[in-house]
Amino acid sequence: MIKINKKIVLGILVSSLALSSCNEILDEQPRSGYTVDYFNSADGVTSGVTALYRSLRLLYGNGYYMSATQNGTDEATWAQSADGNFKDLDMTGGAGAINSNTFPTSMVWGSVFPYINTANGIIERGPKFNIAESLVSEARFFRSFYYFQLVQTYGGVPLDLGSGELALNISPTTLSKRNTVPEVYTRGIFPDLLKAVNNLPASPRVTGGVTKNVARLFLAKAYLTYGWWLQNPNNIPTYPDAARTDPDGHNAQWYFQQAYDIALQGINTPGSYALQPTYYDVNEGSKDRNSEQMLYADHTASSIFYNEGDPVGYGSGWAPDNFAAWMQTWNYTNIKSSKSATTWNAATPITREAAQSFGRPWVRMAPPIGVIKNTFADKTNDSRYDGTFVTTYRGNWQKTGTGLETVTTLYNANNLPVPVGGAILSFLDDDSQLPNIAYPSGSGQNGVGAGVLPGRADWVISPNGISRIVYPGLWKIGTYQTNDLAGLGYPNAALTRPFPVAKFSEFYFIAAEAAVKGASGAVSARDLINVIRARAGKWRFSNKNNASYIADNSAAMIAATPATITIDYILAERSREYYGEFYRWFDLVRTQKWAEYGATYQIGGTAYGNHTPQTFTRNIQPYHYLRPIPQGQLDAMNEMSAADKAKYQNPGY
């Protein structure tokens, strides 16, 4: 883990630290203040490196960035308690619309430029103080990483922040000129990543530090994305206007081949990284920082200072906290059981708990019905549905402190008994029992409008019955803490888990996608995808049943893989693998499938008892494939005319 804090001075973020030995923690030595001149020392230059790691917290784990990268796609829509930060991104007409004042779409722009300038300072000043190129290349990685996010989000962006292209800017400026997409890739992103691949170590300098293979992953992904941009199969507009030609003379096919080759290099020279044996192992809280997680926004339960938030208090709901899991957590605490088998005597069987299946409910985002029924259609062989969602909510009343500590049994559907830890409410795998489910009108006795099946003690909801107020929660990124394991813990505190940014598994997806786009090599797209699918068929635990479950369905998973892999199949597999991890909007924009995939969706309404799917249509236009330049940026450019500001903005906004 990397321990950090931050100071902001003239857009340069630095943090003083003592660099420790390989694979240890970066220990910080706080100072009272910093100036730009602090980059005039070796200590100042190395301080900036730790600030770059800290910067990941501004986006990854941030619930509003989750909205920016998932709402409006086939993976997510707004939920009952959503405000404009979620409804605007959904783009369903009356619910809201994206414009230059929309906060989530401005997050990348507003967060990363100060850190790009920090990286500029490290790269520029590092050699003057004999800073090892391996350390300088960590800054090269972060500069390219953030420019890659910017160019995917907004199109061309400025490489000159005021003092020259890719130079440390020490003077505030109110002028700006955007570079074109090819310029950003070929003058900014690719050169930095190539140097990072050559100069970063194979094993991380510190726990969670970037390596040669981390740089390879993003170089391969950048090549893949730029290949799509050059090809432009659906005639999506770009801005600033630029020909779809490469300044270095390569065509799209060359970039797809490079993406394939580099991804295969990453797979074949894994260094300290490896796939976990099961999908459950990838995301189980007790196994965080495992060998599959190549880069993450780190947090700790051991220190308020280093965590930048109180691990046992109330989370702020704001960066640098990790609070994304709250957004897709519905208010399961409204579920009711009875203390009596003969007379309804309402009791609360489930209370907020700092466990992956529970956590703090915010009800801001929900999965459309298609996610449950189509994306995760195979819930028997494929472990990823069970390893992604909370589908069974279990009683924890013995921990509540509400007088139920000694009660061993409550009574639920059909007045049947439920023991402590028993299933109180279940989301069914399919709609086969829908004709037999008796749903109440409104919230009913159980308080959340769930239904009853004959002979079952748990309240039930079928996939067709999920709504904007009751839906499966997210287990994979859910709350996990090691404080107070015997009790409820601190479910309202921001998560102390690292939030994943890059995983070793993505090498397989990048190579497979490049192969579909025409790259050639020894390993086919089907074979690459089947590595991931075979792993998905291996179970060691069932979240639904809360019990050990050993099964190897790899053969069935491989047999079900189509003979010909398409982009659509890869996108479906990517959603099954990375659902809820901030990938989807970028995936659909890269492949130019957003308007197709996000056009319509189904979900129930905002009130308990709403189990009739409604169909919603989104208005996704070609210009939406670029986010608007934030209004705050335009307003701050005082030296530019209104006409120049208008030219600075992406068309359509």
C-alpha positions in Angstrom: 0.0 0.0 0.0 1.1 3.6 -0.7 0.6 6.0 2.1 0.0 9.6 0.9 -1.4 13.0 1.6 -1.7 16.0 -0.7 -1.1 19.7 -1.0 -2.2 21.8 -4.0 -0.1 24.8 -5.0 -0.5 26.4 -8.4 -1.8 23.2 -9.9 1.2 21.2 -8.8 0.4 18.4 -6.4 3.3 17.1 -4.3 3.7 15.1 -1.2 6.8 14.6 0.8 7.9 11.0 1.5 10.8 8.7 2.2 11.3 6.2 -0.5 11.7 2.8 1.1 13.1 -0.4 -0.2 11.5 -2.7 -2.9 8.0 -3.9 -2.2 7.6 -2.0 1.0 5.3 0.9 1.9 6.0 4.5 0.9 6.1 6.2 4.3 5.2 9.9 4.3 7.0 12.7 6.2 4.5 15.6 6.2 5.7 19.1 5.7 3.9 22.3 6.6 3.8 23.7 3.0 5.0 23.4 -0.5 5.7 25.7 -3.4 6.6 25.2 -7.0 10.2 25.7 -6.0 10.0 22.4 -4.1 10.6 20.7 -7.5 14.1 22.3 -7.3 15.3 19.4 -5.2 15.6 15.7 -5.5 13.3 15.3 -2.4 10.6 17.4 -4.1 10.8 15.5 -7.4 10.4 12.1 -5.7 7.6 13.5 -3.5 5.6 14.1 -6.6 5.6 10.4 -7.5 3.6 9.5 -4.4 1.1 12.2 -5.2 0.5 10.6 -8.5 -0.6 7.4 -6.8 -2.8 9.3 -4.5 -4.5 10.9 -7.5 -6.2 7.6 -8.4 -8.5 8.1 -5.4 -10.1 11.1 -7.1 -11.8 8.9 -9.7 -11.5 5.2 -8.8 -13.9 4.4 -6.0 -15.8 7.7 -6.5 -19.5 7.0 -6.9 -20.0 10.0 -9.3 -17.3 8.6 -11.6 -19.2 5.4 -11.5 -22.2 7.3 -12.8 -20.1 8.9 -15.5 -18.8 5.5 -16.7 -21.9 3.3 -16.4 -25.1 5.2 -16.3 -26.6 5.6 -19.8 -25.1 2.2 -20.9 -26.6 -1.2 -20.9 -25.1 -1.8 -17.4 -26.8 0.8 -15.3 -29.6 3.3 -15.0 -30.7 5.7 -12.2 -32.3 4.4 -9.1 -35.1 5.7 -6.8 -33.0 8.2 -4.8 -31.0 9.5 -7.7 -30.4 13.2 -8.4 -29.3 14.9 -11.6 -25.8 13.5 -11.2 -27.3 10.1 -12.1 -30.4 11.0 -14.1 -28.6 13.3 -16.5 -26.2 10.5 -17.5 -29.1 8.2 -18.2 -30.2 10.4 -21.2 -33.9 9.3 -21.1 -35.4 12.7 -22.0 -37.4 13.8 -19.0 -35.0 12.3 -16.6 -32.2 14.6 -17.6 -29.6 15.4 -20.2 -25.8 16.0 -20.4 -24.5 19.5 -20.8 -21.4 21.5 -20.0 -22.5 21.9 -16.4 -23.0 18.2 -15.8 -20.7 17.3 -12.9 -19.9 13.6 -13.6 -18.9 14.2 -17.2 -16.5 17.0 -16.0 -14.7 14.8 -13.5 -11.8 13.6 -15.6 -11.0 17.1 -16.9 -11.2 18.6 -13.4 -9.2 15.9 -11.7 -6.2 15.0 -13.8 -4.6 18.1 -15.2 -2.9 19.1 -12.0 -1.4 15.6 -11.8 -0.3 15.7 -15.4 1.6 18.9 -14.5 3.1 17.1 -11.5 4.3 14.4 -13.9 5.7 17.0 -16.2 7.7 18.4 -13.3 9.1 14.9 -12.3 10.0 14.1 -15.9 11.6 17.5 -16.5 13.4 18.0 -13.3 14.2 14.4 -12.4 17.3 14.0 -14.6 18.8 17.2 -13.1 18.9 15.5 -9.7 20.1 12.1 -11.0 16.7 10.6 -10.2 16.7 7.0 -11.7 14.8 6.7 -15.0 12.9 3.8 -13.5 11.3 6.3 -11.0 10.8 9.0 -13.6 9.1 6.4 -15.8 6.4 6.0 -13.1 5.6 9.6 -13.8 5.7 8.9 -17.5 3.1 6.2 -16.9 0.8 8.4 -15.0 1.0 11.2 -17.5 0.1 8.9 -20.4 -2.6 7.2 -18.3 -4.4 10.4 -17.7 -4.0 11.7 -21.2 -5.5 8.4 -22.3 -8.5 9.0 -20.1 -8.8 12.5 -21.4 -8.6 11.7 -25.1 -11.2 8.9 -24.8 -13.5 11.2 -22.9 -13.2 14.6 -24.6 -11.3 14.1 -27.9 -8.2 16.2 -28.4 -6.9 18.0 -25.3 -4.1 20.4 -24.6 -0.5 19.0 -24.4 0.7 22.6 -23.6 -0.5 23.7 -20.1 1.1 27.1 -20.5 4.9 26.6 -20.6 5.2 24.5 -23.7 4.2 21.0 -24.9 4.5 18.5 -22.1 6.5 21.0 -20.0 6.1 21.8 -16.3 3.8 24.9 -16.1 4.7 27.1 -13.2 2.5 30.1 -14.1 -1.3 30.2 -14.1 -2.7 30.9 -17.6 -6.2 31.6 -19.0 -5.4 30.6 -22.5 -5.5 27.1 -23.9 -5.4 25.3 -27.3 -6.5 21.8 -27.8 -4.4 19.3 -29.7 -6.0 16.8 -32.0 -6.6 13.2 -31.2 -3.6 11.9 -33.3 -1.3 14.5 -31.7 -2.3 13.4 -28.2 -1.7 9.7 -28.9 1.5 10.0 -31.0 3.2 12.9 -29.1 1.9 12.3 -25.6 0.6 8.8 -24.8 2.6 6.4 -26.9 6.1 7.8 -26.3 5.6 7.9 -22.5 4.2 4.4 -22.4 7.0 3.0 -24.6 9.6 4.5 -22.3 7.8 3.2 -19.3 7.7 -0.3 -20.7 11.5 -0.1 -21.3 12.4 1.4 -18.0 10.0 0.3 -15.3 10.9 -2.8 -13.3 9.3 -6.1 -13.9 8.3 -6.3 -10.2 6.8 -3.3 -8.3 9.1 -1.0 -6.5 6.5 -0.8 -3.7 3.3 -2.6 -3.1 0.9 -1.5 -5.7 3.5 0.3 -7.7 3.5 0.5 -11.5 5.6 -2.0 -13.5 6.7 -2.9 -17.0 3.5 -5.0 -17.4 1.2 -2.3 -16.1 2.6 0.0 -18.8 2.3 -2.8 -21.4 -1.4 -3.2 -20.5 -2.2 0.4 -21.1 0.0 0.6 -24.2 -1.8 -2.3 -25.7 -5.2 -0.8 -24.8 -4.2 2.6 -26.2 -3.0 1.0 -29.5 -6.3 -0.9 -29.7 -8.4 2.2 -29.0 -6.5 4.4 -31.5 -6.9 1.6 -34.1 -10.6 1.9 -33.6 -10.4 5.7 -33.9 -8.5 5.5 -37.1 -11.0 3.0 -38.6 -14.1 4.8 -37.4 -16.6 2.2 -38.6 -19.7 4.1 -37.6 -18.6 7.6 -38.7 -18.5 9.0 -35.2 -17.3 12.7 -35.3 -14.1 13.8 -33.7 -12.9 17.1 -32.3 -10.9 19.2 -32.9 -11.3 18.3 -36.5 -8.6 16.0 -37.7 -8.2 13.6 -40.6 -8.4 9.9 -39.6 -4.8 9.4 -40.5 -1.8 8.6 -38.4 1.1 11.1 -38.3 3.5 8.2 -38.2 2.1 6.7 -41.3 0.6 3.5 -39.8 -2.9 2.3 -40.5 -5.5 0.9 -38.1 -4.4 -2.7 -38.8 -0.9 -1.9 -37.7 -2.2 -0.7 -34.3 -4.4 -3.7 -33.9 -1.4 -5.9 -34.4 0.7 -4.0 -32.0 -2.1 -4.3 -29.4 -2.2 -8.0 -29.9 1.6 -8.5 -29.8 2.1 -6.4 -26.7 -0.9 -8.0 -24.8 0.6 -11.4 -25.6 4.0 -10.2 -24.2 2.2 -9.2 -21.0 0.6 -12.7 -20.8 3.8 -14.5 -21.5 6.0 -12.5 -19.2 3.6 -12.0 -16.3 6.2 -11.0 -13.7 4.5 -10.9 -10.3 1.0 -11.0 -11.8 -1.3 -14.0 -12.4 -5.0 -14.9 -12.7 -6.7 -15.9 -9.5 -7.9 -19.5 -9.5 -11.6 -18.5 -9.3 -13.6 -15.4 -10.0 -14.7 -15.4 -6.3 -11.0 -15.1 -5.3 -10.5 -12.0 -7.5 -13.1 -10.0 -5.7 -13.4 -11.4 -2.1 -12.5 -8.6 0.3 -10.1 -10.7 2.3 -8.0 -11.3 -0.8 -7.7 -7.7 -1.9 -4.4 -6.7 -3.5 -4.1 -10.2 -5.0 -1.8 -10.9 -7.9 -4.5 -10.2 -10.5 -4.9 -6.6 -9.4 -2.2 -4.7 -11.2 -3.1 -1.2 -10.3 -5.6 0.1 -7.7 -6.6 3.2 -5.8 -5.4 2.1 -2.3 -7.0 2.7 1.1 -6.3 1.4 4.6 -8.3 0.6 7.8 -5.3 1.3 10.0 -5.0 5.1 9.8 -7.3 8.1 9.3 -4.3 10.1 8.0 -3.1 7.7 5.4 -6.6 6.7 4.4 -7.7 10.3 4.1 -10.9 9.5 5.8 -12.2 8.0 9.0 -12.4 4.1 8.7 -14.8 3.9 11.7 -16.9 7.1 11.2 -19.2 8.3 8.5 -17.9 8.4 5.0 -18.0 11.8 3.3 -19.5 10.5 0.0 -16.8 12.4 -1.7 -13.3 11.9 -3.1 -10.8 10.7 -2.0 -13.1 8.2 -0.2 -14.0 4.9 -1.8 -17.8 4.9 -1.8 -18.9 3.7 -5.2 -20.5 0.5 -3.8 -23.1 2.6 -2.0 -24.5 3.8 -5.3 -25.9 0.5 -6.3 -27.0 -0.6 -2.8 -30.7 -0.5 -2.2 -32.3 0.0 1.2 -32.4 -3.6 2.3 -32.9 -2.5 5.9 -36.6 -1.8 5.1 -37.3 -5.5 4.8 -39.5 -6.8 7.6 -40.1 -10.2 9.2 -42.3 -11.1 12.1 -41.5 -12.0 15.7 -44.6 -14.3 15.8 -45.7 -17.2 13.7 -49.4 -16.5 14.3 -49.7 -12.8 14.5 -47.8 -10.3 12.4 -45.4 -8.5 14.7 -43.0 -6.7 12.5 -39.3 -6.8 13.2 -36.2 -5.7 11.2 -34.2 -8.8 10.3 -31.4 -7.1 8.5 -29.4 -4.0 9.6 -26.5 -2.2 7.9 -23.3 -4.2 8.3 -19.7 -3.7 7.1 -19.8 -6.8 5.1 -19.6 -7.3 1.3 -23.3 -8.1 1.0 -24.5 -5.1 2.9 -23.0 -1.7 3.5 -24.5 1.7 3.2 -27.6 2.1 1.0 -27.7 5.1 -1.3 -30.1 3.8 -4.1 -28.6 6.0 -6.8 -28.0 3.4 -9.5 -29.7 0.1 -10.5 -29.1 -2.7 -13.1 -31.6 -2.8 -15.9 -33.5 -6.1 -16.2 -31.4 -7.0 -19.3 -28.3 -7.2 -17.1 -29.8 -10.0 -15.0 -31.7 -11.8 -17.8 -29.3 -11.5 -20.7 -25.8 -10.5 -19.7 -25.7 -13.0 -16.9 -28.1 -15.5 -18.5 -26.0 -18.5 -17.4 -26.1 -18.5 -13.6 -25.4 -22.3 -13.3 -22.1 -22.8 -15.0 -20.7 -19.3 -14.9 -19.7 -18.1 -11.4 -19.6 -14.4 -12.4 -23.2 -13.6 -11.6 -22.9 -15.1 -8.2 -19.5 -13.3 -7.8 -20.9 -9.9 -8.8 -24.3 -9.5 -7.2 -25.9 -9.9 -3.9 -28.9 -12.1 -4.7 -29.7 -13.4 -1.2 -30.2 -11.0 1.8 -29.7 -12.9 5.1 -30.8 -12.1 8.6 -28.2 -10.5 10.9 -30.6 -9.4 13.7 -28.4 -11.1 16.4 -25.9 -8.2 15.9 -28.3 -5.3 15.9 -28.6 -4.3 19.5 -32.4 -3.8 19.2 -33.4 -6.5 21.7 -33.3 -9.3 19.2 -29.9 -10.6 20.2 -31.3 -13.7 21.9 -34.0 -14.4 19.3 -33.0 -17.4 17.3 -35.9 -17.5 14.9 -38.1 -14.9 13.0 -41.0 -15.6 10.7 -41.2 -14.6 7.1 -43.1 -15.6 4.0 -45.9 -18.1 4.5 -45.3 -17.5 8.3 -42.4 -19.9 8.0 -39.4 -19.8 10.4 -36.1 -18.3 9.4 -33.0 -18.8 11.6 -30.2 -16.3 12.1 -28.3 -16.1 8.9 -31.2 -17.6 6.9 -32.4 -16.2 3.6 -34.9 -13.3 4.2 -35.2 -12.1 0.6 -34.0 -13.7 -2.6 -33.7 -12.5 -6.1 -34.6 -15.5 -8.3 -32.3 -16.6 -11.1 -35.0 -16.6 -13.7 -38.7 -15.9 -14.3 -39.8 -19.6 -14.5 -41.7 -19.2 -11.2 -43.2 -15.8 -12.1 -46.8 -17.3 -12.5 -46.6 -18.6 -9.0 -45.3 -15.5 -7.2 -47.9 -13.6 -5.2 -46.8 -10.0 -5.1 -48.5 -7.6 -2.6 -49.9 -4.3 -3.7 -47.5 -1.7 -2.5 -44.9 -2.5 0.1 -46.9 -5.3 1.8 -46.0 -6.9 5.1 -42.4 -7.3 4.1 -42.0 -3.6 3.6 -40.4 -3.7 0.2 -43.1 -5.2 -2.0 -41.4 -8.6 -2.4 -43.5 -11.7 -3.3 -44.3 -15.1 -1.9 -43.8 -18.5 -3.4 -45.6 -21.5 -1.9 -43.5 -23.4 0.6 -40.7 -20.9 0.7 -39.8 -18.9 3.8 -37.9 -16.2 1.9 -39.5 -13.3 0.2 -38.8 -13.4 -3.5 -38.4 -11.2 -6.6 -37.9 -12.6 -10.1 -35.7 -10.8 -12.7 -38.8 -9.4 -14.4 -39.8 -7.8 -11.1 -36.7 -5.7 -10.2 -37.3 -2.0 -10.1 -35.5 1.3 -9.4 -36.0 0.7 -5.7 -35.4 -3.0 -5.2 -32.7 -4.8 -7.2 -29.7 -7.1 -6.6 -26.8 -5.1 -5.0 -23.2 -5.2 -5.9 -21.1 -7.7 -4.0 -17.8 -7.6 -5.8 -16.9 -4.0 -4.9 -19.0 -4.0 -1.7 -18.1 -3.0 1.8 -15.5 -5.1 3.5 -13.7 -4.2 6.8 -11.7 -6.0 9.3 -12.9 -3.8 12.2 -15.4 -5.4 14.6 -15.9 -8.7 12.8 -18.1 -10.0 15.5 -20.5 -7.1 15.3 -21.9 -4.9 12.6 -18.6 -3.1 12.1 -18.7 0.4 10.5 -21.0 0.2 7.5 -21.4 3.9 7.1 -17.6 4.6 6.8 -16.0 4.9 3.4 -14.6 1.6 2.2 -11.1 0.8 3.2 -10.7 -1.6 0.3 -8.4 -0.8 -2.7 -10.5 0.0 -5.8 -9.3 -1.8 -8.9 -8.0 0.2 -11.8 -6.3 -2.6 -13.9 -6.4 -6.4 -13.8 -4.1 -8.9 -15.4 -7.2 -10.6 -17.0 -7.6 -7.6 -19.3 -4.5 -8.7 -21.4 -6.7 -11.6 -22.6 -9.5 -9.3 -23.6 -7.3 -6.8 -25.4 -5.5 -9.5 -27.4 -8.8 -11.2 -28.3 -10.4 -7.9 -29.4 -7.3 -7.1 -31.5 -7.5 -10.6 -33.1 -11.2 -10.0 -34.0 -10.1 -6.8 -35.6 -7.6 -8.7 -37.8 -4.4 -9.1 -35.8 -2.7 -12.4 -36.3 -0.8 -14.6 -33.9 -0.3 -18.0 -32.3 -3.3 -17.7 -30.0 -6.8 -17.2 -31.4 -9.5 -14.9 -30.0 -11.5 -17.9 -29.0 -8.6 -19.5 -27.1 -7.9 -16.2 -25.3 -11.5 -15.7 -24.3 -11.7 -19.3 -23.2 -9.0 -18.8 -20.6 -11.3 -16.3 -18.9 -14.4 -18.4 -19.4 -12.7 -21.5 -18.1 -11.8 -19.7 -14.9 -15.4 -18.4 -14.7 -16.6 -22.0 -14.6 -14.6 -22.8 -11.5 -16.5 -22.3 -8.2 -15.2 -22.5 -4.6 -18.0 -20.6 -2.8 -21.7 -19.8 -3.5 -22.7 -16.3 -2.3 -26.3 -17.2 -3.0 -26.2 -20.1 -0.6 -23.5 -18.6 1.7 -21.7 -21.9 1.6 -18.6 -23.6 0.2 -19.4 -24.9 -3.3 -16.7 -26.7 -5.2 -17.5 -27.2 -8.9 -15.5 -27.1 -12.2 -17.7 -26.2 -15.1 -14.8 -25.1 -17.3 -15.6 -27.7 -19.9 -19.2 -26.6 -20.2 -18.1 -23.0 -20.4 -15.6 -23.7 -23.2 -18.1 -25.8 -25.1 -20.6 -22.9 -25.0 -18.2 -20.4 -26.5 -19.1 -19.8 -30.1 -16.8 -20.9 -32.8 -16.5 -17.4 -34.2 -15.8 -14.6 -31.7 -17.3 -11.2 -32.5 -16.9 -7.8 -31.0 -20.4 -8.2 -29.6 -19.4 -11.4 -27.8 -16.3 -9.8 -26.4 -18.3 -6.9 -25.1 -20.7 -9.3 -23.4 -17.8 -11.1 -21.8 -16.2 -7.9 -20.7 -19.5 -6.9 -19.0 -19.6 -10.3 -17.2 -16.0 -9.9 -16.1 -15.9 -6.2 -15.2 -19.4 -5.2 -14.4 -19.5 -2.3 -11.9 -15.8 -1.5 -12.4 -16.0 1.7 -14.5 -15.2 0.1 -17.8 -18.5 0.1 -19.8 -18.8 3.6 -21.2 -15.2 3.5 -22.5 -15.8 0.0 -24.0 -18.9 1.1 -25.9 -17.4 4.3 -27.0 -14.2 2.6 -28.2 -16.1 0.1 -30.3 -18.7 2.7 -31.3 -21.5 0.4 -30.0 -22.9 2.8 -27.3 -26.0 4.0 -29.3 -26.8 0.4 -30.2 -26.3 -1.1 -26.7 -27.7 1.8 -24.7 -30.7 2.7 -26.8 -33.4 1.1 -24.7 -33.7 -0.8 -21.4 -36.4 -2.1 -19.1 -36.9 -1.7 -15.4 -39.7 -1.4 -12.8 -40.8 1.9 -11.2 -39.6 3.8 -8.2 -42.2 2.6 -5.6 -42.3 -0.6 -3.6 -44.5 -3.1 -5.4 -43.6 -1.9 -8.9 -42.9 -5.2 -10.7 -44.1 -4.3 -14.2 -41.2 -3.6 -16.5 -41.3 -0.3 -18.2 -39.3 0.4 -21.4 -37.2 3.5 -21.6 -35.5 5.0 -24.7 -32.3 7.0 -24.6 -31.4 9.8 -27.0 -27.8 9.0 -27.8 -26.5 11.0 -30.7 -23.1 10.7 -32.4 -21.8 13.9 -30.7 -22.4 12.3 -27.3 -19.5 10.0 -27.9 -17.4 13.0 -26.7 -18.2 14.5 -23.3 -18.6 18.3 -23.1 -15.7 20.5 -22.0 -16.7 21.7 -18.5 -18.3 25.1 -18.3 -16.0 26.0 -15.5 -13.0 25.6 -17.8 -14.6 27.8 -20.4 -15.5 30.5 -17.9 -12.0 30.6 -16.5 -10.4 31.3 -19.9 -10.7 35.1 -19.5 -8.2 36.0 -22.2 -10.1 34.1 -24.9 -13.0 35.6 -26.9 -16.5 34.2 -26.8 -15.9 32.9 -30.3 -12.7 31.1 -29.3 -14.4 29.6 -26.3 -17.2 28.3 -28.5 -14.6 26.7 -30.8 -13.0 25.1 -27.8 -16.2 23.3 -26.8 -17.1 20.0 -28.4 -19.9 20.3 -31.0 -23.4 19.7 -29.9 -23.0 21.2 -26.5 
